[in-house]
Amino acid sequence: MRHQVLASLLIMLLCLSMAGGSSEQTPSTPTNAKAIATGQTIGTIVSAAFNTAFPIIGRIMDLFKKPATTTPPTADKNKKNPPTPAEPTATKTEVQAAVDKAQNDAKKAFKEEMQPTASVAKELAVIQTFGDGSAKANLNLAAIKRLMSETKPDYSKIKTEWTKFNLHMADILTVKKSDIQLVHEVEIQSRLLTLQESRKELMQDITDNIDRAVGSKPDFSKTELESQISAMAALLNGFDSLAAAELGVLQSDIEKLSVWANSPAGGEADFKPKAPDKDLLEIAAAAATESTRVLHKQH
């Protein structure tokens, strides 16, 4: 019985605390303004919000400042109607321990519920890998195009730029199918897998073609190499467009979370996923089509 009362008390005060914290707006202070201007990590915001959502210890412990007093029944009444044994009461120490345990249990459960956010971090890591690699590799493709535009291209220099291209693409080369499947938006995931497969084949064909050019092989085709380089540039552009589309989806998720956090207590949340930008998906689709065309033309 005592534990049921304590549990009810904890739940009631917790609800009152959260409701009060959500409905009251505190004026901005210079410290808040500085924090906003400086910027805070999502982790800092979430952990701070959770840790400050438990101002109930003081309210519960305040109950002990004014202990309830009862008037004992008279002796005559005691003879006729013996008093019912009193319910065992909790001491201040026991309540303090109960409150501490409730907070620790709640924090543990909250952290466990937050663990799936690790998948978002991994998802962003995959997107960042493609973004970083393609940004650097694009510089090498630009240099190769510039060298190819010369009347007599220096294919040894082109090979050097292509070697640098491969170095910048090293991290992308190690991205596995299982890594790409971490991307939760199905269409973006599918197009990433398609572009990744096309990239592998095209890079091998370009390597072979440059080797033939350096060795002055009769079966080398400058037109074919130019087409391959253009297709590779399109693929990198496709990766960039998919990265932008995925970041747009994740940004929408965070924005909806912000709207919900700033809504009145008890407000309904709208966490329906945002559809990726169609124009960005079309860029990726066009890149895949161009790559397929070039590959089929060669074989």
Contacts in CASP RR format, 6 or more apart in sequence:
PFRMAT RR
TARGET T0000
AUTHOR 0000-0000-0000
METHOD contacts of the structure
MODEL  1
MRHQVLASLLIMLLCLSMAGGSSEQTPSTPTNAKAIATGQTIGTIVSAAF
NTAFPIIGRIMDLFKKPATTTPPTADKNKKNPPTPAEPTATKTEVQAAVD
KAQNDAKKAFKEEMQPTASVAKELAVIQTFGDGSAKANLNLAAIKRLMSE
TKPDYSKIKTEWTKFNLHMADILTVKKSDIQLVHEVEIQSRLLTLQESRK
ELMQDITDNIDRAVGSKPDFSKTELESQISAMAALLNGFDSLAAAELGVL
QSDIEKLSVWANSPAGGEADFKPKAPDKDLLEIAAAAATESTRVLHKQH
1 87 0 8 1.000
2 87 0 8 1.000
2 88 0 8 1.000
2 89 0 8 1.000
2 90 0 8 1.000
6 90 0 8 1.000
6 95 0 8 1.000
6 98 0 8 1.000
9 60 0 8 1.000
10 56 0 8 1.000
10 60 0 8 1.000
10 98 0 8 1.000
10 99 0 8 1.000
10 102 0 8 1.000
13 56 0 8 1.000
13 59 0 8 1.000
13 60 0 8 1.000
14 54 0 8 1.000
14 56 0 8 1.000
17 53 0 8 1.000
17 54 0 8 1.000
17 55 0 8 1.000
17 56 0 8 1.000
17 59 0 8 1.000
18 53 0 8 1.000
18 265 0 8 1.000
19 265 0 8 1.000
20 265 0 8 1.000
21 265 0 8 1.000
22 264 0 8 1.000
22 265 0 8 1.000
22 266 0 8 1.000
23 264 0 8 1.000
23 265 0 8 1.000
42 254 0 8 1.000
46 114 0 8 1.000
49 261 0 8 1.000
50 107 0 8 1.000
50 110 0 8 1.000
54 103 0 8 1.000
54 106 0 8 1.000
56 99 0 8 1.000
57 96 0 8 1.000
57 99 0 8 1.000
57 103 0 8 1.000
60 95 0 8 1.000
60 99 0 8 1.000
61 92 0 8 1.000
61 95 0 8 1.000
61 96 0 8 1.000
61 99 0 8 1.000
63 95 0 8 1.000
64 92 0 8 1.000
64 95 0 8 1.000
73 81 0 8 1.000
73 83 0 8 1.000
90 98 0 8 1.000
119 182 0 8 1.000
119 184 0 8 1.000
120 250 0 8 1.000
122 179 0 8 1.000
122 182 0 8 1.000
123 182 0 8 1.000
123 183 0 8 1.000
123 184 0 8 1.000
123 246 0 8 1.000
123 250 0 8 1.000
124 250 0 8 1.000
126 175 0 8 1.000
126 179 0 8 1.000
126 180 0 8 1.000
126 182 0 8 1.000
126 183 0 8 1.000
127 183 0 8 1.000
127 242 0 8 1.000
127 243 0 8 1.000
127 246 0 8 1.000
127 247 0 8 1.000
128 243 0 8 1.000
129 171 0 8 1.000
129 172 0 8 1.000
129 175 0 8 1.000
130 172 0 8 1.000
130 175 0 8 1.000
130 192 0 8 1.000
130 239 0 8 1.000
130 240 0 8 1.000
130 242 0 8 1.000
130 243 0 8 1.000
131 239 0 8 1.000
131 240 0 8 1.000
131 243 0 8 1.000
132 171 0 8 1.000
133 168 0 8 1.000
133 169 0 8 1.000
133 171 0 8 1.000
133 172 0 8 1.000
134 169 0 8 1.000
134 172 0 8 1.000
134 236 0 8 1.000
134 237 0 8 1.000
134 239 0 8 1.000
134 240 0 8 1.000
135 240 0 8 1.000
136 168 0 8 1.000
137 165 0 8 1.000
137 168 0 8 1.000
137 169 0 8 1.000
137 236 0 8 1.000
138 233 0 8 1.000
138 236 0 8 1.000
140 161 0 8 1.000
140 162 0 8 1.000
140 164 0 8 1.000
140 165 0 8 1.000
140 168 0 8 1.000
141 165 0 8 1.000
141 229 0 8 1.000
141 232 0 8 1.000
141 233 0 8 1.000
141 236 0 8 1.000
143 161 0 8 1.000
144 158 0 8 1.000
144 161 0 8 1.000
144 162 0 8 1.000
144 165 0 8 1.000
144 229 0 8 1.000
145 226 0 8 1.000
145 229 0 8 1.000
145 233 0 8 1.000
147 153 0 8 1.000
147 154 0 8 1.000
147 157 0 8 1.000
147 158 0 8 1.000
147 161 0 8 1.000
148 158 0 8 1.000
148 222 0 8 1.000
148 225 0 8 1.000
148 226 0 8 1.000
148 229 0 8 1.000
153 213 0 8 1.000
153 222 0 8 1.000
155 210 0 8 1.000
155 213 0 8 1.000
155 214 0 8 1.000
155 215 0 8 1.000
156 214 0 8 1.000
158 210 0 8 1.000
158 213 0 8 1.000
159 210 0 8 1.000
159 211 0 8 1.000
159 213 0 8 1.000
159 214 0 8 1.000
162 206 0 8 1.000
162 207 0 8 1.000
162 210 0 8 1.000
166 173 0 8 1.000
166 203 0 8 1.000
166 207 0 8 1.000
169 203 0 8 1.000
172 196 0 8 1.000
172 199 0 8 1.000
172 239 0 8 1.000
175 196 0 8 1.000
177 193 0 8 1.000
177 196 0 8 1.000
180 189 0 8 1.000
180 192 0 8 1.000
180 193 0 8 1.000
180 196 0 8 1.000
181 189 0 8 1.000
181 193 0 8 1.000
183 189 0 8 1.000
183 192 0 8 1.000
183 246 0 8 1.000
185 245 0 8 1.000
185 246 0 8 1.000
185 249 0 8 1.000
185 273 0 8 1.000
185 276 0 8 1.000
187 276 0 8 1.000
187 281 0 8 1.000
188 242 0 8 1.000
188 245 0 8 1.000
188 246 0 8 1.000
188 249 0 8 1.000
188 276 0 8 1.000
188 281 0 8 1.000
191 242 0 8 1.000
191 281 0 8 1.000
191 284 0 8 1.000
191 285 0 8 1.000
191 288 0 8 1.000
192 239 0 8 1.000
192 242 0 8 1.000
194 288 0 8 1.000
195 235 0 8 1.000
195 238 0 8 1.000
195 239 0 8 1.000
195 242 0 8 1.000
195 284 0 8 1.000
195 287 0 8 1.000
195 288 0 8 1.000
195 291 0 8 1.000
198 235 0 8 1.000
198 288 0 8 1.000
198 291 0 8 1.000
198 292 0 8 1.000
198 295 0 8 1.000
199 232 0 8 1.000
199 235 0 8 1.000
199 291 0 8 1.000
201 295 0 8 1.000
202 228 0 8 1.000
202 231 0 8 1.000
202 232 0 8 1.000
202 235 0 8 1.000
202 291 0 8 1.000
202 294 0 8 1.000
202 295 0 8 1.000
203 232 0 8 1.000
205 228 0 8 1.000
205 295 0 8 1.000
205 298 0 8 1.000
206 225 0 8 1.000
206 228 0 8 1.000
206 229 0 8 1.000
206 232 0 8 1.000
209 220 0 8 1.000
209 221 0 8 1.000
209 224 0 8 1.000
209 225 0 8 1.000
209 228 0 8 1.000
210 225 0 8 1.000
212 219 0 8 1.000
212 220 0 8 1.000
213 220 0 8 1.000
213 222 0 8 1.000
213 225 0 8 1.000
224 298 0 8 1.000
227 294 0 8 1.000
227 297 0 8 1.000
228 294 0 8 1.000
228 298 0 8 1.000
230 290 0 8 1.000
231 290 0 8 1.000
231 291 0 8 1.000
231 293 0 8 1.000
231 294 0 8 1.000
232 291 0 8 1.000
234 286 0 8 1.000
234 287 0 8 1.000
234 290 0 8 1.000
234 291 0 8 1.000
235 287 0 8 1.000
235 288 0 8 1.000
235 291 0 8 1.000
237 283 0 8 1.000
237 287 0 8 1.000
238 283 0 8 1.000
238 284 0 8 1.000
238 287 0 8 1.000
239 284 0 8 1.000
241 280 0 8 1.000
241 281 0 8 1.000
241 283 0 8 1.000
241 284 0 8 1.000
241 287 0 8 1.000
242 280 0 8 1.000
242 281 0 8 1.000
242 284 0 8 1.000
244 277 0 8 1.000
244 280 0 8 1.000
245 276 0 8 1.000
245 277 0 8 1.000
245 280 0 8 1.000
245 281 0 8 1.000
245 284 0 8 1.000
246 276 0 8 1.000
248 274 0 8 1.000
248 276 0 8 1.000
248 277 0 8 1.000
249 273 0 8 1.000
249 274 0 8 1.000
249 276 0 8 1.000
252 273 0 8 1.000
252 274 0 8 1.000
253 271 0 8 1.000
253 273 0 8 1.000
253 274 0 8 1.000
256 269 0 8 1.000
256 270 0 8 1.000
256 271 0 8 1.000
257 271 0 8 1.000
259 270 0 8 1.000
260 267 0 8 1.000
260 269 0 8 1.000
260 270 0 8 1.000
260 271 0 8 1.000
END
